[in-house]
Structures are given as structure tokens and as C-alpha cells.
């Protein structure tokens, strides 16, 4: 049975149109993932080409992430008022035009501003992509398509640095953005032709105050995380992190109060009345904290402690996304027939085991010894993610799909940023100069130990669903 076959009683789109709609969503997803991973490897070249300081060039990456995080909830709420097709096509068009502007940017300031615009366009697409999958595919295929989507993300993550390096050596950094233009044009055309033009599912005045508070909370949190990562090098970083942290907490508290009172809230809090949805969201949050820690700590382990080059470090890390590619599609298919809680819990157990093995990695480990540990982590995460995402999306009403999709994206962003902040704090306190050696190895092992702890918390949350899942 293929993704595009039809059966009596199927909801969603018919098979041929389903294929076109899936192509549009996956084109946008691939562009957004590749853009982030390719651009990061080009930051030194961008700084030299635009005669900018290295610290300023970091904002080419940070501005994009900040814009995405600050507007995810806003676009999910707008989708319920405009329909998926209109918002998705508009977001992808903005992303594509901003990519063209980035390729032609004459200065760092212009480039950073256009990266913000790029992030806004990406958020419009990414915030509702899982919800679109639920709309265009029948319920019986939801796990399978989410597994395929996880496979695409893992493949783009693995290929991004290599493709970026090839483009840099062949044509220079502007082409990292220019390649988005033809892909984006195709994606917009497919979206306008194939995505369903739903009627509005939300009524009432748009929650503008909630949108401002949501953006302030997420933006302040990311800036606090960035300041935490500079604790060892910036004497004012602690105060800056505290101020942004307080702003994030205050705005988050006010946002929750606003959502309880608003007639048409940005994120309806009654979506958490489903215990299965809430537990899946909490498990996802804790798992992304662990993953975020590992994704930042491992490059330091390979390059600072082991003395590997950046290219060799990327190759050592590649088994992780390969593991996701191997596991996620099969996990998605299994989730359509078996309880998601069982599959997710098994995946988290494997992930925790793999992270523990990485934390115990010998100082002089061989490449094969590193590879199998990363592969185990990737298989575990791939086995967890697709069924857990299916659990979240399948346990809300269809008219709340955009809200569930936004929460899925928010917990991913929040978890990864929290993991990054924890690594920054540990490295700043224990190995201020990142000099490697015994101190560096101890700091990295502590980071990975915290990642194991976060994953065990995710496993405990996921396992709490097992009794109910096995009884159904």
C-alpha cells in the first residue's frame, strides 16, 4: 500500500493531488533545513567577504532562528483564519524572495535584515507543515508520512554541510541563498495548485496581544540562551542573561494568562486537556533538550578534545542523521498499526543508552567507536520522533491541527535552545578557554550526562502512557 493509494472512506486529498501537495510541503521543509545547515559553514567566508567581525557574522545564523521562534505561534493562529494554502504559499514566497535578497546583499546589516525576513517566511511554512500533512493524508497513513518527513529532515541535516562546502568551493557564499530561488518558485506553484483551500476554522478578533507576548517570550528566551553561551568570555553576559531570562519568564506568564481570558486565543490551552497530547509534548520537549545538548557538545568533543578538523568532525557526526534515516520511516509505518507510546519509549531508551555510551567515550577513541554510538542515538531518536509526533497530531480535533503543529515546532525550538544554553553554561564554568585536555573532556562528559538525564526524563514521561496504550 503506497502513500498515494486510495481506499473507501479515506479522508484527506485523493492520491494524485496528495502527491503534488506533499511535494510542495517537502520542498519547503528541505529548503529551510538545508538553509540553516549550509549557511553555518559559510559564516567565516561571509565575514571576510563583507568585511565584518566574526561575532557580527554569527547574527546571520541567529537572526534566522530568532525570527522563526518568535513567529511560530502567530502563524499557526493565522492559518486557522486564512487557510493553509494561502499562508503556506505566501510564507514560501517571502522565504524565496528574501533568499534572492540575501544572495545580493551588499553589507552584513542588509544580510541580517533579510535573514530575519527569511525566518518569518520559514516560520509561516514550518509552523503548519505537520498540520498540512494531517489534512492531505488519511488518518491511516499519518504515521508513515511523518516518518518520511523525519527522513527528509535527517537527510538534509546530514547533506547540508557537504553541499555547503561544495558550493563554497565552487561559487561562493551568495549561491547558498540563490539555490533557494528556483526551488522556492516550484514550491509556490505546487502549493497554489495542490494544497486545499480550507474555509476558516477560527472566528473572532485576532489575539494581537497574545502574538506580541508570545514573540517577546520566545525572543527573550533565545537571547538569554545566547548570553549564557558567552558566560566565560563576556563579563556582562550573566547580567544580560538574567535580564532576558526575567523578560522571557514575565512575558511567558502574561501570555498564559492572556490565553486563558482571550475569546479567540493564539494557542487554545484546552488543547492540553488531552493527556496523550500533553504527555507527548512533554516527552518531545525533554528529548529535544537532550538532542540539543548533544548537537552542540559533540563538535567541541571532536574538535577541541580530540583535535579533529571541522570536516572530520562533521563526518564523525554523520551516523546520527543516518540512524534517523534508517529508523524514522519504519517507525512511522509501525505507528499506524501499533501504540505510539510503546515505539516512542523504546526509541528513548535507545537514545539514552547511546548518549550514555558517548559520555563514556574514551579520550583516544577510534572513528568506528564513535560512529556506532552516534548511530545508536540516531536510531533511537528516529524510532521515537515519528510515533510521538503522530500521537500529538492525532489527539486533537482537525480544526486544532495548526495549533498542535505550532506546539510541536515550539517545543522543538525551545528544547534545542535550552540544551544549547546548558552546554554554554557548563563549558563556561568548567573550561573557560575551551582548551581541551582533561578539563575539556570532563566538561563535555558532564554535558552529555545532562543530556542522558533529560532523555531519561523524556522516557519516564513517555512510559507513563504505556498502561493506557496497551489497554486500548
C-alpha positions in Angstrom: 0.0 0.0 0.0 1.6 3.3 -1.1 1.2 6.8 0.2 -0.9 7.8 -2.8 -3.3 4.9 -2.9 -7.0 5.5 -2.1 -9.3 3.3 -0.1 -13.1 3.7 0.6 -13.8 6.1 3.4 -10.4 7.9 3.2 -10.3 11.5 4.4 -7.7 13.9 3.0 -6.9 14.5 -0.6 -7.2 12.0 -3.5 -3.9 10.2 -4.4 -2.7 12.3 -7.4 -3.3 15.6 -5.7 -1.9 14.3 -2.5 1.4 13.7 -4.3 1.7 17.3 -5.5 0.7 18.7 -2.1 3.3 16.5 -0.4 6.0 17.7 -2.9 5.2 21.3 -2.1 5.5 20.8 1.7 8.6 18.7 1.5 10.3 21.2 -0.9 9.8 24.0 1.7 11.0 21.8 4.5 14.1 20.7 2.7 14.9 24.4 1.8 14.5 25.5 5.4 16.7 22.7 6.9 19.4 23.0 4.2 19.5 26.7 4.6 20.4 26.5 8.2 23.0 23.8 8.0 24.6 25.2 4.8 24.8 28.8 6.0 26.5 27.9 9.3 29.6 26.6 7.4 29.8 29.8 5.4 30.0 32.3 8.3 33.8 32.8 8.2 33.7 33.4 4.4 30.7 35.8 4.8 32.6 37.8 7.5 35.6 38.1 5.2 33.6 39.0 2.1 31.5 41.7 3.8 34.4 43.0 5.9 32.5 42.2 9.1 33.7 40.9 12.5 33.2 37.2 13.2 30.9 38.0 16.1 28.7 40.1 13.8 28.6 37.3 11.3 27.0 35.0 13.9 23.9 37.0 13.6 23.4 35.7 10.1 22.5 32.4 11.8 21.0 33.8 15.0 18.6 36.3 13.2 17.0 33.5 11.2 16.4 31.3 14.3 15.2 34.3 16.3 12.6 35.2 13.6 11.4 31.6 13.3 10.9 31.2 17.0 9.2 34.5 17.6 6.5 34.0 14.9 5.7 30.2 15.0 2.6 30.6 17.3 1.4 33.7 15.4 1.3 31.9 12.0 -0.4 28.9 13.4 -3.2 31.1 14.6 -3.3 32.9 11.3 -3.6 29.6 9.4 -7.0 29.0 11.1 -8.2 32.3 9.7 -6.6 32.3 6.2 -6.4 28.6 5.4 -3.3 26.6 4.9 -2.8 27.2 1.1 -2.8 30.9 1.3 -0.5 31.2 4.3 1.9 28.4 3.2 2.3 29.8 -0.4 2.8 33.4 1.0 5.4 32.2 3.5 7.3 30.3 0.9 7.2 33.2 -1.5 8.6 35.5 1.2 11.3 33.0 2.0 12.2 32.7 -1.7 12.4 36.5 -2.3 14.4 37.0 0.8 16.8 34.3 -0.3 17.3 36.3 -3.5 17.9 39.4 -1.5 20.4 37.6 0.7 22.4 36.5 -2.4 22.6 40.1 -3.5 23.2 41.7 0.0 25.9 44.3 -0.2 26.6 44.5 3.6 26.2 42.5 6.8 23.4 44.7 8.1 21.3 44.1 4.9 22.1 40.4 5.0 21.0 40.1 8.7 17.8 42.1 8.0 16.9 39.8 5.1 17.7 36.7 7.2 15.0 38.0 9.6 12.6 38.2 6.7 13.7 34.7 5.6 13.0 33.4 9.1 9.5 34.9 9.0 8.8 33.2 5.7 10.2 29.9 7.0 8.0 30.1 10.2 4.9 30.6 8.1 5.7 27.2 6.4 7.2 25.2 9.2 4.5 26.1 11.8 1.8 24.4 9.8 3.7 21.8 7.8 2.7 18.9 10.1 -0.9 20.1 10.2 -0.9 20.1 6.3 0.3 16.5 6.3 -2.7 15.6 8.5 -5.0 17.5 6.2 -3.9 16.0 2.9 -3.3 12.4 4.1 -5.8 10.0 5.5 -5.5 9.0 9.2 -4.3 5.5 8.3 -1.2 7.0 6.7 -0.4 9.7 9.1 2.5 7.9 10.9 4.0 6.9 7.6 4.1 10.4 6.2 5.5 11.8 9.4 8.2 9.2 9.3 9.1 10.2 5.7 9.2 13.8 6.8 11.7 12.9 9.6 13.7 11.0 7.0 13.8 14.1 4.8 14.9 16.3 7.7 17.7 13.9 8.7 18.9 13.6 5.1 19.1 17.3 4.7 20.8 17.7 8.0 23.4 15.1 7.0 23.9 16.5 3.5 23.9 20.2 4.4 27.5 20.8 5.5 28.8 18.8 2.5 26.6 20.6 0.0 27.5 23.9 1.6 31.2 23.2 1.4 30.9 22.2 -2.3 29.0 25.4 -3.2 31.5 27.5 -1.3 34.4 26.0 -3.1 32.7 26.3 -6.5 30.8 29.5 -6.5 31.0 31.4 -3.2 28.6 32.2 -0.4 25.8 34.1 -2.3 24.9 30.8 -4.1 24.0 29.2 -0.7 20.9 31.5 -0.9 20.5 31.7 -4.7 19.8 28.0 -5.0 16.6 28.6 -3.0 15.1 30.7 -5.7 14.2 28.1 -8.4 13.2 25.6 -5.7 11.0 28.1 -4.0 9.3 29.1 -7.2 8.5 25.4 -7.9 7.2 25.0 -4.3 4.9 28.0 -4.5 3.5 26.8 -7.8 2.8 23.4 -6.4 1.3 24.8 -3.2 -1.1 27.0 -5.1 -2.2 24.2 -7.3 -2.5 21.3 -4.8 -3.0 22.4 -1.2 -6.6 22.5 0.0 -8.1 26.0 0.3 -10.0 25.4 3.5 -12.6 27.6 4.9 -11.7 29.5 8.1 -11.9 27.4 11.3 -11.4 30.3 13.7 -13.7 33.2 14.4 -13.4 36.4 16.4 -10.8 39.1 16.7 -7.2 38.0 16.2 -5.3 37.8 19.5 -2.7 40.6 18.8 -1.7 41.0 22.5 -1.1 37.2 22.6 1.1 37.4 19.5 3.2 40.1 21.0 3.6 38.3 24.3 4.5 35.0 22.5 7.1 36.7 20.4 8.6 38.5 23.4 8.8 35.4 25.4 10.5 33.3 22.7 12.8 36.1 21.6 13.9 36.9 25.1 14.5 33.2 25.8 16.7 32.8 22.8 18.7 35.9 23.7 19.1 34.6 27.3 20.4 31.3 25.8 22.8 33.2 23.6 24.1 35.2 26.6 24.5 32.0 28.7 26.8 30.7 25.9 29.1 33.7 26.4 29.4 33.5 30.2 33.1 32.6 30.0 34.1 35.3 27.6 31.8 38.2 28.4 31.9 39.7 31.9 28.4 41.2 31.4 26.9 38.0 30.0 25.5 36.9 33.3 23.6 40.1 33.9 22.4 40.1 30.3 21.2 36.5 30.6 19.4 37.3 33.8 17.6 40.3 32.3 16.5 38.4 29.2 15.5 35.4 31.3 13.3 37.6 33.5 11.7 39.1 30.5 11.1 35.7 29.0 9.5 34.4 32.2 7.4 37.6 32.6 6.2 37.5 29.0 5.5 33.8 29.2 3.4 34.2 32.4 1.5 37.0 30.9 0.9 35.0 27.7 -0.6 32.1 29.6 -2.9 34.5 31.5 -3.9 36.1 28.2 -4.7 32.8 26.6 -7.0 31.9 29.5 -9.0 35.0 29.1 -9.0 35.7 25.3 -12.1 35.0 23.3 -10.0 33.7 20.4 -6.7 32.7 22.0 -3.5 32.4 19.9 -3.0 28.9 21.4 -6.1 27.4 23.0 -5.0 26.0 26.3 -7.8 23.4 26.3 -5.7 21.6 23.7 -3.8 20.3 26.7 -6.9 18.7 28.1 -5.9 15.5 26.2 -3.4 13.7 28.5 -2.0 11.8 25.5 -1.3 15.1 23.7 0.2 16.7 26.8 2.5 13.8 27.6 3.7 13.5 24.0 4.5 17.3 24.0 6.4 17.0 27.3 8.3 13.9 26.1 9.2 15.8 22.9 10.4 18.8 24.9 12.7 16.8 27.2 14.1 14.7 24.3 15.0 17.9 22.3 16.8 19.2 25.3 19.0 16.1 25.2 19.4 16.2 21.5 20.2 20.0 21.6 23.0 19.3 24.2 24.5 16.5 22.1 24.4 18.5 18.9 26.4 21.3 20.5 28.7 19.3 22.8 29.8 16.7 20.3 31.6 19.2 17.9 33.5 20.5 20.9 34.4 16.9 21.9 35.7 16.1 18.4 37.4 19.3 17.5 38.7 20.6 20.9 39.3 17.4 22.9 40.2 15.0 20.0 41.8 17.6 17.8 39.8 16.7 14.6 39.2 19.1 11.7 35.8 20.6 11.1 35.3 18.3 8.1 36.3 15.2 10.1 34.1 16.3 12.9 31.1 16.5 10.6 31.9 13.0 9.2 32.1 11.6 12.7 28.6 13.1 13.5 27.0 11.8 10.2 26.0 8.4 11.6 23.4 10.2 13.9 21.3 11.5 11.0 21.9 8.3 9.1 20.4 6.4 12.1 17.3 8.7 11.9 17.0 8.0 8.2 17.1 4.2 8.8 14.6 4.2 11.7 12.1 7.0 11.1 10.3 5.7 8.0 9.8 2.2 9.6 8.8 3.8 12.9 6.2 5.9 11.1 4.7 2.8 9.4 4.6 0.9 12.7 2.9 3.8 14.4 -0.1 3.4 12.1 -0.7 -0.1 13.5 0.9 -0.2 17.0 0.7 2.1 20.1 2.9 5.2 19.7 3.8 5.1 23.4 5.5 1.7 23.0 7.5 2.7 20.0 8.4 6.1 21.4 9.5 4.7 24.8 11.7 2.1 23.1 13.3 4.8 21.0 14.0 7.0 24.0 15.6 4.0 25.8 17.9 3.5 22.8 18.7 7.3 22.7 19.5 7.4 26.4 21.8 4.3 26.0 23.6 5.9 23.0 24.1 9.2 24.9 25.5 7.3 27.9 27.9 5.5 25.6 29.0 8.8 24.1 29.5 10.2 27.6 31.8 7.3 28.4 33.7 7.6 25.2 37.5 7.1 25.7 39.7 10.1 25.1 41.5 8.3 22.3 38.5 6.7 20.7 38.7 5.4 17.1 36.3 6.6 14.4 34.4 3.3 14.4 33.9 3.5 18.1 32.4 7.0 17.8 30.3 6.0 14.8 28.3 3.2 16.4 27.4 5.3 19.4 26.2 8.1 17.2 24.3 5.6 15.0 22.6 4.2 18.1 21.5 7.7 19.1 20.1 8.3 15.7 18.2 5.1 15.5 16.7 5.8 18.9 15.7 9.3 18.1 14.2 8.2 14.7 12.2 5.4 16.5 10.9 8.0 19.0 10.1 11.0 16.9 7.7 9.8 14.2 5.3 7.9 16.5 5.4 10.7 19.1 4.6 13.4 16.5 1.8 11.2 15.3 0.5 10.9 18.9 0.4 14.7 19.2 -1.4 15.4 15.9 -3.8 12.5 16.1 -5.1 13.5 19.6 -6.5 17.0 18.7 -9.5 17.9 16.6 -8.7 18.7 12.9 -9.6 22.3 13.4 -6.9 22.5 16.0 -4.2 20.9 13.8 -2.4 24.2 13.2 -2.2 24.8 16.9 -0.8 21.3 17.5 1.6 21.8 14.7 2.8 25.1 16.2 3.3 23.5 19.7 5.3 20.7 18.1 7.6 23.3 16.5 7.8 25.4 19.6 8.8 22.5 21.9 11.5 21.5 19.4 12.9 25.1 19.2 12.6 25.7 23.0 14.2 22.3 23.9 17.1 22.7 21.5 17.8 26.2 22.7 17.6 25.2 26.3 20.1 22.4 25.5 22.4 24.9 23.9 22.3 27.2 26.9 23.1 24.3 29.3 26.2 23.5 27.2 27.3 27.1 27.2 26.9 27.3 31.0 28.9 24.1 31.6 31.7 24.9 29.2 31.9 28.5 30.6 32.2 27.3 34.2 34.4 24.3 33.8 36.6 25.0 30.7 36.5 28.8 30.3 39.2 28.8 27.5 37.9 25.6 25.8 41.5 24.4 25.9 40.6 20.7 25.7 42.6 18.2 27.6 41.3 16.7 30.8 39.3 19.7 31.8 37.6 19.9 28.4 36.8 16.1 28.4 35.3 16.4 31.9 33.1 19.4 30.8 31.9 17.5 27.7 31.2 14.4 29.6 29.1 16.4 32.1 27.2 18.0 29.3 26.4 14.5 27.8 25.5 13.3 31.3 22.9 16.1 31.5 21.7 15.0 28.0 21.2 11.5 29.4 19.3 12.8 32.3 17.0 14.9 30.1 16.4 11.8 27.9 15.6 9.7 30.9 13.0 12.3 32.0 11.5 12.0 28.5 11.5 8.3 28.8 9.7 8.4 32.1 7.1 10.8 30.7 6.6 8.5 27.6 6.5 5.4 29.7 3.6 6.8 31.8 1.5 6.4 28.7 2.1 2.7 28.3 -0.6 1.3 30.5 -3.3 3.2 28.7 -1.8 2.4 25.3 -1.6 -1.3 26.0 -5.2 -1.4 27.3 -6.6 0.1 24.0 
